[in-house]
Amino acid sequence: MFAVWIQKSMVRVLNGFALASLVLASAGVVHAGIYDELSPEQKSKIQAGQQVVVMQEAAGSAWPKVWVYQRVDSTPEEAAAVFVDFESAPTYIPNLKKAKISKRVAKNSFEVDYILEVPVLADEEYTVRDVVTSYDQGAAYQVEWNLVRASSTKASTGYAKFETLGTGTLIAYYNFVVPGAFGSGIVKDRAMKQVRDTVNLTVKQIEKQRSSNRSALDRQIQALRQMLN
């Protein structure tokens, strides 16, 4: 969703780790989810409430591909519902000055305009196209985005997935950027940190909505269901 930013890893890169494609549930086949693809060390960190960050160098980009994994105390539907309330994001994501749906492409697809405050340089204005879907027989959710246009960023793609993990939900957040002016130095470091903070603060917002603002969460869930029905 926040397509111009990726995360600097605060955990070591796990060499040799390859992100496998998700296997969707079908008749007689058990769904192999995100959690099953993680190493024992990564699973331990997730169960301890920590983030797991995986980075992979990418040809043609000064920045790597990045996956961020974190558990949230909610159902997948609740987590996805908060995430797809795109216009509420500036209320809990630092430096995000604007998030506005500018075009409804389809029932479950939107173009969202963002303005992100960038230290030292001019604010980055960009638009991404989000597509919201469910999978695993409706038990899991995905939001996939691609960059439409930006004041600096050349290209970007990503997704957020929400799958059941015990009594909670595992969020898998992927982002890959081909940067423009924001390619190095302190600006890059801050940009990388922004993505990890984004996932962590989204988790906090989901749990806050669930515990203290149930009426708002119910409206968000209803909006999600309308996108997918």
N, C-alpha and C positions, 0 to 999 in steps of 0.2 A: 504494500500500500504506500509506504513512504519510499518511493522508488529511487530517489537520488542518493540514498544513504546506505552504507554497509557498516558492519561492526568489526572493530579491532578486537581480536580474541584475547580474553583474559585467562583462558586456559590453553594448554599446549595443543598444537595441531596434531591430530592423530593420523600419522602417516599410514597410508595404505587403506584408509577408510573410504569406501565407495558407497554412495547413496543409491540403493536399489530402487527400482520402480515399485510403487505400491501395487499389491495384488488385490483386486476388488473381489468382494464376496460373490459367489455364484452358488448354484444348487450343489450341495454336497462338498463345497470347498470352504475351508476355514480362512477368514480374512487375515492376511499377514500384514500387520500394521506397522506404523513408524517405530514403535517401541521395540518390536522384534528385530528391527534392523540395527539397533544400537549395540555397542559392545557392553560387556559386563561392567566395565569402569564407568561408561557413560550412564548406564542404567542406575548405578549406585548414586551418582551425582543427581540425577533426576529425582530419585526417591528421597534424597536428602534435601530437596527443595532448591537445588542449585541449577543454574543455567549450564547447558552444554553448547559450546561453540565449535563448529567445524569449518575450516577454511580450505579452499582448493584453488591453486593458481589457475588463471584462465588466459588463454591466448588472446591477444588483442585488447586487453584491459590492464590498466595500471593497478586495478583493485581485484581481489580474488572473489570467487563465488563463496558465499557464506550461508551456513545453516545455523539457526539458533533454536534450541529446544528448551522448553520449560513447562513444568506442570502447573495447573491452576485448579483450585478447589471449586469446580463447577461441572455442569454437564457440557458436552460438546455443543449442544444447541444454545445454551446460555452464553458460552464463550464466543461462538460465532456471531450471535445476535449483537453483542456489544461491539465486536470488531467491525461489522458491516454497517454500524451507525456512523458512517464516514464523517458526517458533519459535526459530530460531537468530539472528534479526536483532539482539536485544539484545547479542549478543556482539561486534558490530562497529559498531553505530549508537549514537553518543553520546546520552545523555538518554533512550533508550528503555528503560524499566524492566521492561516486560512485553510479551510477544507470545505468545498462547496460542490455539490453535484450540479454539473452544468448541462448534462445530457443523459437522458435515459435511452439507452440503445435497445434494450429488450427488458422483459420483466425482471430478469436476474442479472442485467449488465448495465453498468453506469460509467460515464466519464466524470472524473472528479478533479477539480482544479485545486491545487495546493500552492501556498506561499510559505516557504521555510526561511527563517532568519539564519543567515550565514555569517559567522564572525569574520571581520575584516573585509570581506567581499560583499557585493550586492546580494540582496535576497534572491533565492532561487525560486522561480515560478515554473510550475510544471503541471501537466495533466496526465493522468493515467486512466486506462480503461480497466475496470474491475469486472470480473465474471464470478458470480456466486453459484456454487453447485453443492449437492450432497452426494455421498457414495456409501458403500458398505450397507446397502439396503436402507439408506436414510439415517444411519446411526452416526455418520461422520460428515464433516463439512470442509469445503475448500473455497478460498477466495484467491483467484489468480489475477495478476495484473501485468500490464505491459505499458510502457511509456508511449504516449501519443505525441507529445511535444514538450519542450523545456527550453528555458532561457540559456542553459549551458550544457546539461547532460546530453550525451549523444545517444545512449540507449540504456534501457533497463527492463528487467523482467523479474518476477517473483511470485511467491504464493505464501499463504498461511493455511495450514491444515489443523483440524481439531478432531482428535480421536479419543475415545474412552480409555482411561488408564486407572484401573481400580475404581475408587469412589470419585475420581476427578477426571481431568482432561489433560492430554498431552498436546501442547502447541508446537508445531514445526513451522518455522518461519525461514523462508529462503529468499535471498536477494542477490542479484547480479547486476552490476552497473558498469557501463563504459563511460567514465567521467569526461567532462569537458574541462572547464577551468579548475575544478576542484580535485586535482589529481595528486597532490603531494603536500608534505609539510604538516604544519599544525592544523590547517583546515581539514586535511584528510583524516588526521587522528581524531579530531572532534566529530567528524562525520561518521567515522566508524563506530565511535562510542554511542552515537545517537541511536543506532539500530538496536544495540543491546538494551539500552535504556527504554526504547520503544516497546520491546517485548516485555520487559519487566514491569513497566508502568501499565501496559495493557492488562497484564495479569492482575495487578493491584486494582485496576478499575473494574474488571469483571467481578472480583471478589467483593469490592465495595458495593457495586450495584446489587449483588446477590444478598448481601447482609443488611444493607440499610436503605436501599431504594428499589424495592421489589416492584413497585408500580411502574417505574420507568423501564425496568428490565422486562416486565411482561409486555410492554408496548414494543420494545425492541425485538422480542421473540415473535410477536405477531407480525411485525414488518418482515422479518426473515422468512417466516412461513409463507407470506404472500408472495415473496420473490420466487419461491420454489414450487408453489402450487399452480 
